[in-house]
Amino acid sequence: MKTRGLFIGLSIFVVAVIVGLILIVSLHNNKSSGGSVTSAKTITIGSKNFTESLILGEMYADALENAGYKVNRKLNLGGTLVAHEALVKGDIDMYPEYTGTGLLDILKHSKVTDAGQVYQDVSQAYKKKWNLIWLQPTQANDSQGLAVSKNVSDKYNIHTFSDLAKAASNINFAATPEFNDRPDGLKGLQQAYGGFQFKTDKLYDYGLKYNVLLNGKADATVAFTTDGQLTDKNLVLLTDDKHFYPPYYVCPVIRGNVIKNDPKIETVINKVSSKLDSRTMQQLNAQVDIQKKTYQQVAKDFLIKQGLIK
């Protein structure tokens, strides 16, 4: 009788152990299939090798980590072609790109100036050629532009490219390498707007162009529309009123299989992108390039301020 009772007790114990093991395995399988962020495949985030791209790459990485994902950073990869090839090969899963860069430099498409059309063109082509997905674009447009000193803007009433083209005979221009000879540089501007015959036209290094305006050695120069230096109130970014330059909106590009396996990633990334516009990127770039903060700290502080991470 005692033996039979012992046998029954052992049987119950064994069944309980088996049921427990089944539950553990089932829970593990549910997590592996996307039920838990913590078991998700590591996401590798890349960036190009300049301030803005580093800040953006770090932001997206921080936001994903805050959401529970494991992130591998491969920032500072190099230029456009290096970052694009890394994405196509699967060395990285995502990096911040620009709509105009995708259109002109990667796809070799003819220039398009409508922002919506550019986004549609790159989205469709990238999906078809490489199964790469352009996520929600930001409102940060890092296009080429022109800037003048505040004094010159006030003196000659210059606020647009057309204004500068008409007043050019009074303007000392600070050109950058290759700008005067490029079809998307001075020659192209002269064809699109007319005018642009400057009083003087001297060549300066990229790192000096804003300083010569602030020091009064020149009146106008080439700009990129999210440059941190443009936060200086003594500089005026001009409006490209004839839309000579195509739009270059920041937009994360991600491998299609990553989104397919876990659509929640897109939600996390889009929340960050929704907080970014041109003025915001100018300010963030200025914190690194002028105030000499690290891009990691600038990215983290911004996300905390926006309530996107703790």
WOMO-V961693 format. One record per residue. SS is DSSP state (helix for helix, strand for strand, loop for the rest). OMEGA is omega as a letter, one per 30 degrees, with the letter a starting at -180 (* if undefined). D_LAST is the distance of its C-alpha to the last C-alpha in whole Angstrom. Layout:
BEGIN
ss	omega	d_last
SS	OMEGA	D_LAST
SS	OMEGA	D_LAST
END
This chain:
BEGIN
ss	omega	d_last
loop	l	63
helix	a	61
helix	a	60
helix	l	60
helix	l	57
helix	a	55
helix	l	55
helix	l	54
helix	l	51
helix	a	50
helix	l	50
helix	a	48
helix	a	45
helix	l	46
helix	l	45
helix	l	42
helix	a	41
helix	l	41
helix	l	39
helix	l	36
helix	l	36
helix	l	37
helix	l	34
helix	l	32
helix	l	33
helix	l	32
helix	l	28
helix	a	28
helix	l	30
helix	l	28
helix	a	24
helix	a	26
helix	l	27
helix	l	24
helix	a	23
loop	l	20
helix	a	17
helix	a	17
helix	a	21
loop	l	21
loop	l	23
loop	l	21
strand	a	20
strand	a	22
strand	l	20
strand	l	23
loop	l	23
loop	a	26
loop	l	27
loop	a	26
helix	a	24
helix	a	23
helix	l	23
helix	l	21
helix	a	18
helix	l	18
helix	l	18
helix	l	15
helix	a	13
helix	l	14
helix	l	14
helix	a	10
helix	l	10
helix	l	12
helix	l	11
helix	l	8
loop	l	10
loop	a	12
loop	l	15
loop	a	16
strand	l	17
strand	a	20
strand	l	20
strand	a	23
loop	l	23
loop	a	25
loop	a	28
loop	a	31
loop	a	32
helix	a	32
helix	l	35
helix	a	33
helix	a	30
helix	a	31
helix	l	34
helix	l	31
helix	a	29
helix	a	33
helix	a	33
loop	l	30
loop	l	29
loop	a	26
loop	a	24
strand	l	23
strand	l	23
strand	a	23
strand	a	26
strand	a	28
helix	l	31
helix	l	34
helix	l	33
helix	a	33
helix	a	36
helix	a	38
helix	a	38
helix	a	37
loop	a	39
loop	a	42
loop	l	42
loop	a	44
loop	l	42
loop	a	40
loop	l	39
loop	a	37
helix	l	34
helix	l	34
helix	l	37
helix	l	35
helix	l	32
helix	a	35
helix	a	37
helix	a	34
helix	a	32
helix	a	36
helix	a	37
helix	l	34
helix	a	34
helix	a	38
helix	a	38
helix	a	35
loop	l	33
strand	a	30
strand	l	28
strand	a	27
loop	a	24
loop	l	23
loop	l	24
loop	l	22
strand	l	24
loop	a	24
strand	a	28
loop	a	29
loop	l	32
strand	a	35
strand	l	36
strand	l	38
strand	l	38
strand	l	40
strand	l	40
helix	a	40
helix	a	43
helix	l	45
helix	a	43
helix	a	44
helix	a	48
helix	a	48
loop	a	46
loop	l	44
loop	a	41
strand	l	42
helix	l	43
helix	l	46
helix	a	46
helix	l	46
helix	a	49
helix	a	51
helix	a	51
helix	a	50
helix	l	54
helix	a	52
loop	l	49
strand	a	49
strand	l	46
strand	a	44
strand	l	44
loop	a	42
loop	l	44
loop	a	45
helix	a	44
helix	a	48
helix	a	49
loop	l	46
loop	l	47
loop	l	43
loop	a	44
helix	a	47
helix	l	50
helix	l	48
helix	l	47
helix	l	50
helix	a	51
helix	a	49
helix	a	49
loop	l	52
loop	a	53
loop	l	50
loop	a	53
loop	l	52
loop	l	54
strand	a	52
strand	a	50
strand	a	49
strand	l	47
loop	l	43
loop	a	41
helix	a	37
helix	a	36
helix	a	38
helix	a	39
helix	l	37
helix	a	38
helix	l	42
helix	a	41
helix	l	39
loop	l	42
loop	l	45
loop	l	46
loop	a	45
loop	a	44
strand	l	43
strand	l	41
strand	a	39
strand	l	35
strand	a	32
loop	l	30
loop	l	27
loop	a	28
helix	a	26
helix	a	30
helix	l	30
helix	l	28
loop	a	31
loop	l	33
loop	l	36
strand	a	35
strand	l	36
strand	a	35
loop	l	38
strand	l	38
loop	a	39
loop	l	41
loop	l	43
loop	l	40
loop	a	42
loop	l	39
loop	l	37
loop	l	33
loop	a	31
strand	l	27
strand	l	24
strand	l	24
strand	l	22
strand	a	25
strand	l	25
strand	a	27
helix	a	29
helix	l	29
helix	l	25
helix	a	24
helix	a	27
helix	a	26
loop	a	23
loop	a	22
helix	l	19
helix	a	18
helix	l	20
helix	a	17
helix	a	14
helix	a	16
helix	l	18
helix	l	15
helix	a	14
helix	a	18
loop	a	18
loop	a	16
loop	l	19
strand	a	22
helix	a	25
helix	l	24
helix	l	20
helix	l	21
helix	a	24
helix	l	21
helix	l	19
helix	l	22
helix	l	24
helix	l	21
helix	a	22
helix	a	26
loop	a	26
loop	l	24
loop	l	24
loop	l	20
loop	l	19
helix	l	18
helix	a	15
helix	l	14
helix	l	14
helix	a	13
helix	a	9
helix	a	10
helix	a	11
helix	l	8
helix	a	6
helix	a	9
loop	l	10
loop	a	7
loop	l	7
loop	l	4
loop	*	0
END
